[in-house]
Structures are given as structure tokens and as C-alpha cells.
Amino acid sequence: MRLIVTDAGPLIAFARSGLLELLQQMAGDLLVPATVYSECTREALKPGAKAVIEARRAKRLKVRNDAETTAKFAGKLANLPSLGAGEIAALAMALDLECPVLMDERLGRNVARLHKIQVIGSAGVLLAAKERRLIAEIAPILAAWRNWGYFLSPSLLAAILQRAGELPGDRSS
């Protein structure tokens, strides 16, 4: 099974949706930098936090100390003021392990590409799950995420729904 490092945003979105098992099924072994895990679980009552904590207990995701890898790649990643500690930790770990990173934040994705880190997005996971008939529709999931405040630009949302065959009036879904 393949290994993927995950950032906080996608991990919380899948957890809050009750789709962590789907994420694991689609992405492989989930590796979470300790900084990212802390961001996701710092407030245990926040939506998604309990599911992330339980997934760790059930060994469905692995949490790894990221201080060493973050320090190792500090020169490459530290001078990016718009990236948070979690994004930097996830990018450093993916760079160190030469594995993909699950990240939706635009600047983080651009930095990943700059460093030749394969990037997987949450929408890409959902599209692949639909293609494999593991989920019936993407639109309700994305609508819930947007209602929770997860940012998806209107153009990105339309492109995802078009690719999924779920645009209003689309008969291919």
C-alpha cells in the first residue's frame, strides 16, 4: 500500500464527513505530521477532531514527529510566510519520504510542485472514489464542506462537478 502525508484541512474535512475510511481506502497509509495532528485535535470538541483521534487509536492513521524533518528542510520551506506550521511540516515530511502530500491549500500545492512533491487534492480523492463506485455523488459532500467554511472557488467547484457528471442539467451522472 502506498504512503501519503496529509495536511490538516483535508484530514478534518474527511473526518468531519465520516469519510476517513474512504480516504484511507483511496490514498493508502495515512501519515500525519505531529504538528498537523495537533492542529486537528487541539480542540477535541471541534467537528472532526474526535474522528481523527479515534482513527489514530484504531491505527487507521499514523502520527509521526515532524520536528527533525521540518528542521532538515527549513532552508527550503521556512521563508514562506503564508504557509502555516502544519503545511510546512506536511511538505517537509513528504519531501523527506519522497511520497505524495494530500493538500488543498493553493500556496502549499504550488510549493509542493516547485519541490517536485506529488500533490493529491481532496476533490481528486472524491472523483477517484466516484469512478470506483465507492460513493454515488460528490456534490452533497462538497456542499457540506462549503457550508462548514471549507473554501472551494466557484470555478473549481464547477470543474469538479462537471468532471463528476454532476452539474445541474447534466445527464451523464
Secondary structure, DSSP 4 states (H G I P E B T S, - for coil): --EEEE-HHHHHHHHHTT-HHHHHHHH-EEEEEHHHHHHHHSSTTSTTHHHHHHHHHTTSEEEE--HHHHHHTHHHHTT-TTS-HHHHHHHHHHHHHT--EE---HHHHHHHHHTT--EE-HHHHHHHHHHTTS-S-SHHHHHHHHHTT----HHHHHHHHHHHT-STT-S--
